[in-house]
Amino acid sequence: MKELRFHGQSIVTGRGSLACLRSLPAKRAFIVTGGKSMFANGTIGRIEALLAEAGATCCVHGGVPANPWPAVVYRGVAAMREFRPDTVIGVGGGAALDAAKLMALFYAHPGLGIEAAFKAGLPQERPGIRLVCIPSTSGTASEVTQFAVLTFPEENLKIGGKTPALIPDMAILDAEITLSMPRHVAAETGIDALTHAIECFTNPGVEEFSSSLAAGAVEGLFAHLEASVVNGDIDSREKVHHFQCMAGCAFSNIGTGMDHGIAHAFGGRFDLGHGLLNAVALPHVIRFNSRDAWARERYAYLARRIGTDDLARAVLALNRAIGIPDAFSKIGVPADAFEAEFDTLVENSLKGATRFNPTPVSAADMRGLLRDVFTGKAL
C-alpha cells in the first residue's frame, strides 16, 4: 500500500498570482527570504503591501544563504519565537524555501534539536502554523515537496529531511517573479528540475501517477528550458516554472537517485550550487544506470518522448546550449582537494539518494564514475 500526496491544500498559478495573498487569513506573517534579489526586484515590498491589505502584521527575516546549515534554522526559529507568527511565508530560491519549511516545523516543536531529528526522524505534523511557499527560481519545487535539505559542515555533507509536515499548505507560482532570475541561475535550477523528473521516473519505487507527472515534466522542460535561459521571456519562464513544480509533485512521493547523492556529497564539501552539480553529473549517471535493462528501457521511453534515441547525449547537448560546463573540474572543485579527499567523497556519494538508485553502485563503481565526472570524460 502506498499513500500519495502531490502537494498541500492548493497551488495558485498565473501571472500576478501573488495577489492571492490579499485573501490569506493571516494575522502575523513571518517572511523568510535570501539575500538581496527579492528585495531588489520589489517582491518583498509587494508581499508586505498585499499582506497589509489583508490586515496582517509582517516580520521579514532575510539572509538565508545558498546552502543553509542548522544554525541558520535555529536563528530563524529564535526570531519567530519573538514575533509569534501564525503564518510562515518562504520567498526565493530553494534554499530560502527549505529554510522556511524547517523553521516552521521546528517552531511548531519547541525544544526539538535539528541534528537529532534529522537522524532519528522528523515530526510527522506541523501544528499551529500555516506555511506558504513562493519560489523565485524554477528548480527545487520545494513549494510542493515533503523534503528540505540542510548542509551539515562537520560531515561535509548535505542531508535531506523528509516528512509530510514539510509540505507547504499553499504554493504560489507567479512567473513574473522569475523574470529577474539571471541566466546561469535559470540554467542550473532548470536542470535540477529535469534531474528530479528523470530520477523519479527511473526510481525503483515509481508508480503510474508519478511516472506520468515525471515524464510530462521531462518533455516540457526539454521543450522550454533553453528558451527560458537564452531569451528569458515570460512565456518560456512560466512554462518552466510550471513543469519544475510538476517534477516536484512527482518526486516528492518517490525520491531521486545517484545524481542527487553525488550532488549532496560535493555540495556539502565545496559549497557549490546543487543544480549545477546535478547538471554536470547527470549524463554520466544516465549512462551508468543504462547497464540495468529496466532503467535502460525507461530512459529509452523518455528519449522517444523528446524525439531522440539517446537521453544522456540529449542532456549533454542541452547543458551545452545553456552554458553548463561538462566537468566538476570546471565548476570550482579543486584538483588537489578532489584527490586528497577522494575516499570521503566516494563514501559520501554512496549515501542518501544513491541507496535508491535503479542500478546497484559499488565503491569501485563510484570511484570510476566520480573520476569521469571530474574530468568530463566523453560519453
C-alpha positions as CSV (number, residue, x, y, z in Angstrom):
1,M,0.0,0.0,0.0
2,K,1.2,3.5,-0.8
3,E,-0.3,6.8,0.1
4,L,0.4,9.6,-2.5
5,R,0.3,13.3,-1.8
6,F,1.3,15.6,-4.6
7,H,1.0,19.0,-2.9
8,G,-0.6,20.8,0.0
9,Q,-4.0,22.4,0.1
10,S,-3.6,24.4,-3.1
11,I,-1.2,25.5,-5.9
12,V,-2.0,29.0,-7.2
13,T,-0.8,29.8,-10.7
14,G,-0.9,32.6,-13.2
15,R,0.8,35.9,-13.8
16,G,0.2,38.2,-10.9
17,S,-0.9,35.4,-8.7
18,L,0.9,36.9,-5.7
19,A,-2.4,38.9,-5.4
20,C,-4.0,35.9,-3.8
21,L,-2.2,36.9,-0.6
22,R,-4.8,39.6,-0.1
23,S,-7.2,36.9,1.0
24,L,-4.7,34.9,3.1
25,P,-6.2,34.6,6.6
26,A,-3.0,35.6,8.4
27,K,-2.6,37.9,11.3
28,R,1.1,37.7,11.8
29,A,3.3,36.7,8.9
30,F,6.9,35.7,9.2
31,I,8.6,36.1,5.8
32,V,11.8,34.1,5.1
33,T,14.0,35.0,2.2
34,G,17.6,35.0,1.0
35,G,20.0,37.9,0.3
36,K,19.2,40.8,-1.9
37,S,17.3,39.6,-5.0
38,M,13.8,39.5,-3.6
39,F,14.2,43.0,-2.2
40,A,15.9,44.4,-5.3
41,N,13.1,43.2,-7.7
42,G,10.4,44.5,-5.4
43,T,8.9,41.2,-4.5
44,I,9.2,41.5,-0.7
45,G,7.7,45.0,-0.7
46,R,4.8,43.8,-2.8
47,I,4.2,40.9,-0.5
48,E,4.2,43.2,2.5
49,A,1.8,45.5,0.9
50,L,-0.6,42.7,-0.1
51,L,-0.5,41.3,3.5
52,A,-1.1,44.7,4.9
53,E,-4.3,44.9,2.8
54,A,-5.3,41.6,4.4
55,G,-4.7,43.1,7.8
56,A,-1.6,41.1,8.6
57,T,1.5,42.3,10.5
58,C,4.8,41.2,8.9
59,C,8.3,40.4,10.0
60,V,10.9,39.9,7.2
61,H,13.7,37.5,8.0
62,G,16.3,37.7,5.3
63,G,19.9,36.5,4.8
64,V,19.3,32.8,4.2
65,P,22.5,31.6,2.4
66,A,22.6,29.3,-0.7
67,N,23.5,26.2,1.3
68,P,22.0,26.8,4.8
69,W,23.1,24.8,7.9
70,P,21.4,24.1,11.2
71,A,22.4,27.4,12.8
72,V,20.5,29.3,10.1
73,V,17.3,27.5,11.0
74,Y,17.9,28.0,14.7
75,R,18.3,31.7,14.2
76,G,15.1,31.8,12.3
77,V,13.2,29.9,14.9
78,A,14.5,32.3,17.6
79,A,13.2,35.2,15.6
80,M,9.9,33.5,15.3
81,R,9.6,33.0,19.0
82,E,10.0,36.7,19.5
83,F,7.5,37.6,16.7
84,R,5.0,34.8,17.4
85,P,3.6,34.3,13.9
86,D,0.6,32.3,12.7
87,T,1.9,32.0,9.2
88,V,5.4,31.5,7.6
89,I,6.0,32.6,4.0
90,G,9.1,31.4,2.2
91,V,10.1,33.5,-0.7
92,G,13.0,32.9,-3.1
93,G,15.1,30.0,-4.3
94,G,15.1,26.5,-3.0
95,A,17.5,27.3,0.0
96,A,15.1,30.0,1.3
97,L,12.1,27.8,0.9
98,D,13.8,24.8,2.6
99,A,14.9,27.1,5.5
100,A,11.4,28.5,5.8
101,K,9.9,25.0,5.9
102,L,12.3,23.8,8.6
103,M,11.8,27.0,10.6
104,A,8.1,26.4,10.6
105,L,8.5,22.8,11.6
106,F,10.9,23.4,14.5
107,Y,8.9,26.4,15.7
108,A,5.9,24.0,16.0
109,H,8.0,21.6,18.1
110,P,9.8,23.6,20.8
111,G,12.9,22.0,22.2
112,L,13.5,19.6,19.4
113,G,17.1,19.6,18.1
114,I,17.7,19.7,14.4
115,E,20.7,17.4,14.3
116,A,18.9,14.7,16.5
117,A,15.7,15.0,14.5
118,F,17.4,14.6,11.1
119,K,19.0,11.3,12.4
120,A,16.0,9.9,14.4
121,G,13.2,11.1,12.1
122,L,11.4,14.4,11.7
123,P,8.0,15.0,13.2
124,Q,5.1,14.0,11.0
125,E,2.8,17.0,11.8
126,R,3.3,20.8,11.9
127,P,0.6,22.0,14.3
128,G,-0.5,25.6,14.7
129,I,1.5,27.3,11.9
130,R,0.4,27.9,8.3
131,L,3.1,27.5,5.6
132,V,3.1,29.3,2.2
133,C,6.0,29.0,-0.3
134,I,6.6,31.3,-3.3
135,P,9.5,30.1,-5.5
136,S,11.5,32.7,-7.4
137,T,13.6,30.1,-9.2
138,S,12.4,27.1,-11.3
139,G,14.1,24.0,-10.0
140,T,13.8,22.6,-6.5
141,A,9.9,22.5,-6.3
142,S,10.3,22.9,-2.6
143,E,6.9,24.6,-2.7
144,V,5.2,21.3,-3.0
145,T,7.6,18.6,-1.7
146,Q,8.0,16.9,1.7
147,F,11.7,17.4,1.5
148,A,14.1,20.0,2.9
149,V,17.9,19.9,2.6
150,L,20.5,21.2,5.1
151,T,24.3,21.3,5.0
152,F,26.0,19.7,8.0
153,P,29.5,21.2,7.9
154,E,31.0,18.8,10.4
155,E,30.2,15.9,8.0
156,N,30.9,17.8,4.7
157,L,27.5,16.6,3.5
158,K,24.1,17.8,2.6
159,I,21.3,15.8,4.1
160,G,17.7,15.8,3.1
161,G,14.9,15.6,5.7
162,K,11.6,14.1,4.7
163,T,8.2,14.4,6.3
164,P,4.6,15.3,5.2
165,A,4.9,18.1,7.8
166,L,7.3,19.9,5.4
167,I,4.7,20.1,2.6
168,P,3.5,23.8,2.4
169,D,-0.2,24.5,2.7
170,M,-0.1,26.8,-0.3
171,A,2.3,27.1,-3.3
172,I,2.2,30.3,-5.4
173,L,3.6,30.0,-8.8
174,D,3.9,33.6,-10.2
175,A,6.2,33.5,-13.2
176,E,6.6,37.3,-13.1
177,I,8.9,36.8,-10.1
178,T,11.2,34.6,-12.2
179,L,12.0,37.4,-14.8
180,S,14.8,38.8,-12.7
181,M,16.5,35.4,-12.5
182,P,20.0,35.5,-14.1
183,R,20.6,33.2,-17.0
184,H,23.0,30.9,-15.1
185,V,20.5,30.5,-12.3
186,A,17.7,29.7,-14.8
187,A,20.0,27.1,-16.3
188,E,21.2,25.4,-13.1
189,T,17.8,25.3,-11.5
190,G,16.1,24.2,-14.7
191,I,18.4,21.2,-15.0
192,D,17.9,20.5,-11.3
193,A,14.2,20.1,-12.1
194,L,15.0,17.9,-15.1
195,T,17.1,15.7,-12.8
196,H,14.2,15.4,-10.4
197,A,11.9,14.2,-13.2
198,I,14.4,11.8,-14.7
199,E,15.5,10.3,-11.4
200,C,11.9,9.9,-10.2
201,F,10.9,8.2,-13.5
202,T,13.7,5.7,-13.1
203,N,13.4,5.2,-9.3
204,P,12.5,1.5,-8.5
205,G,9.7,2.7,-6.3
206,V,7.9,4.8,-9.0
207,E,4.2,4.1,-9.8
208,E,1.9,5.2,-12.6
209,F,0.7,8.5,-11.2
210,S,4.3,9.8,-10.5
211,S,5.5,8.3,-13.8
212,S,3.1,10.3,-15.8
213,L,3.9,13.6,-14.0
214,A,7.6,12.9,-14.3
215,A,7.6,12.1,-18.0
216,G,5.4,15.1,-18.7
217,A,7.9,17.3,-16.9
218,V,10.8,15.9,-18.8
219,E,9.1,16.6,-22.1
220,G,8.1,20.1,-21.1
221,L,11.5,21.1,-19.7
222,F,13.3,19.9,-22.8
223,A,10.8,21.9,-24.9
224,H,11.1,25.2,-23.0
225,L,14.3,25.4,-20.8
226,E,16.7,26.6,-23.5
227,A,14.4,29.5,-24.4
228,S,13.8,30.3,-20.7
229,V,17.6,30.6,-20.3
230,V,18.6,32.3,-23.5
231,N,15.6,34.5,-24.1
232,G,14.3,34.9,-20.6
233,D,10.8,35.7,-21.9
234,I,7.7,35.4,-19.7
235,D,6.1,32.6,-21.8
236,S,9.1,30.2,-21.5
237,R,9.8,31.2,-17.9
238,E,6.2,30.4,-17.0
239,K,6.3,27.0,-18.7
240,V,9.5,26.0,-16.9
241,H,8.1,27.3,-13.6
242,H,5.1,25.0,-14.0
243,F,7.0,22.0,-15.3
244,Q,9.5,22.2,-12.4
245,C,6.6,22.1,-10.0
246,M,5.2,19.1,-11.8
247,A,8.5,17.3,-11.4
248,G,8.4,18.2,-7.7
249,C,4.9,16.7,-7.3
250,A,6.2,13.5,-8.8
251,F,9.5,13.0,-6.9
252,S,8.1,14.1,-3.6
253,N,6.4,10.8,-3.3
254,I,9.2,8.7,-4.8
255,G,12.6,10.2,-4.3
256,T,15.6,10.6,-6.6
257,G,18.8,8.6,-7.2
258,M,22.6,8.6,-7.5
259,D,22.9,12.0,-9.2
260,H,21.5,13.6,-6.1
261,G,23.7,11.5,-3.9
262,I,26.7,12.8,-5.7
263,A,25.5,16.4,-5.7
264,H,24.9,16.3,-2.0
265,A,28.4,15.0,-1.3
266,F,30.1,17.6,-3.4
267,G,27.8,20.4,-2.5
268,G,28.3,19.7,1.2
269,R,32.1,19.9,0.8
270,F,32.6,22.6,-1.8
271,D,29.6,24.9,-1.3
272,L,28.6,24.7,-5.0
273,G,25.2,25.1,-6.5
274,H,23.1,22.0,-6.2
275,G,21.6,22.3,-9.7
276,L,25.0,22.9,-11.3
277,L,26.4,19.7,-9.7
278,N,23.3,17.7,-10.8
279,A,23.6,19.0,-14.3
280,V,27.3,18.1,-14.8
281,A,26.9,14.6,-13.4
282,L,23.5,13.7,-14.9
283,P,24.7,12.4,-18.4
284,H,27.2,10.2,-16.7
285,V,24.7,8.9,-14.2
286,I,22.3,8.1,-17.1
287,R,25.0,6.2,-19.0
288,F,26.0,4.2,-15.9
289,N,22.4,3.3,-15.0
290,S,21.8,2.1,-18.5
291,R,23.6,-1.1,-17.5
292,D,20.3,-2.1,-16.0
293,A,17.7,-3.4,-18.5
294,W,14.7,-1.8,-16.7
295,A,16.4,1.6,-16.4
296,R,17.6,1.4,-19.9
297,E,14.1,1.0,-21.2
298,R,12.8,3.8,-19.0
299,Y,15.5,6.1,-20.4
300,A,14.6,5.0,-23.9
301,Y,11.0,5.9,-23.3
302,L,11.9,9.4,-22.2
303,A,14.2,9.8,-25.2
304,R,11.3,8.9,-27.5
305,R,9.2,11.5,-25.7
306,I,11.7,14.2,-26.6
307,G,12.4,13.0,-30.1
308,T,15.9,11.4,-29.7
309,D,17.4,8.0,-29.3
310,D,20.0,8.8,-26.6
311,L,18.9,10.6,-23.4
312,A,22.4,11.1,-22.0
313,R,23.6,12.8,-25.1
314,A,20.4,14.9,-25.2
315,V,21.0,16.1,-21.7
316,L,24.7,16.9,-22.5
317,A,23.6,18.9,-25.6
318,L,21.0,20.8,-23.5
319,N,23.7,21.5,-20.9
320,R,26.0,23.0,-23.6
321,A,23.2,25.0,-25.1
322,I,22.5,26.8,-21.8
323,G,26.1,27.2,-20.7
324,I,26.6,24.3,-18.3
325,P,30.3,23.0,-18.2
326,D,30.9,19.3,-18.7
327,A,33.2,18.6,-15.7
328,F,33.4,19.2,-12.0
329,S,37.0,20.4,-12.5
330,K,35.5,23.3,-14.5
331,I,33.0,24.5,-11.9
332,G,35.1,25.0,-8.8
333,V,36.1,21.6,-7.5
334,P,39.9,22.0,-6.9
335,A,42.0,19.1,-8.2
336,D,44.1,18.9,-5.0
337,A,41.1,18.7,-2.7
338,F,39.4,16.2,-5.0
339,E,42.4,13.9,-4.8
340,A,43.2,14.5,-1.1
341,E,39.6,13.8,-0.1
342,F,38.6,11.4,-2.8
343,D,37.8,8.5,-0.4
344,T,35.5,10.6,1.7
345,L,33.8,12.0,-1.4
346,V,33.2,8.4,-2.7
347,E,31.9,7.3,0.7
348,N,29.5,10.3,0.9
349,S,28.3,9.9,-2.7
350,L,27.2,6.4,-1.8
351,K,24.8,7.8,0.8
352,G,21.4,9.4,0.7
353,A,19.5,9.1,-2.6
354,T,22.2,6.8,-4.1
355,R,20.8,4.0,-1.9
356,F,17.6,4.1,-4.1
357,N,19.4,4.1,-7.5
358,P,18.0,1.7,-10.1
359,T,21.4,0.2,-10.7
360,P,23.4,-1.1,-7.7
361,V,26.5,1.0,-7.1
362,S,29.7,-0.4,-5.5
363,A,32.5,1.7,-4.1
364,A,34.6,0.7,-7.1
365,D,31.8,1.9,-9.5
366,M,31.6,5.2,-7.7
367,R,35.3,5.7,-7.8
368,G,35.4,5.4,-11.6
369,L,32.2,7.4,-12.1
370,L,33.5,10.4,-10.0
371,R,36.7,10.5,-11.9
372,D,34.8,10.6,-15.2
373,V,32.6,13.4,-13.9
374,F,35.6,15.3,-12.6
375,T,37.5,15.2,-15.8
376,G,34.5,15.4,-18.1
377,K,35.2,12.1,-19.9
378,A,33.5,12.0,-23.3
379,L,30.3,9.9,-23.3
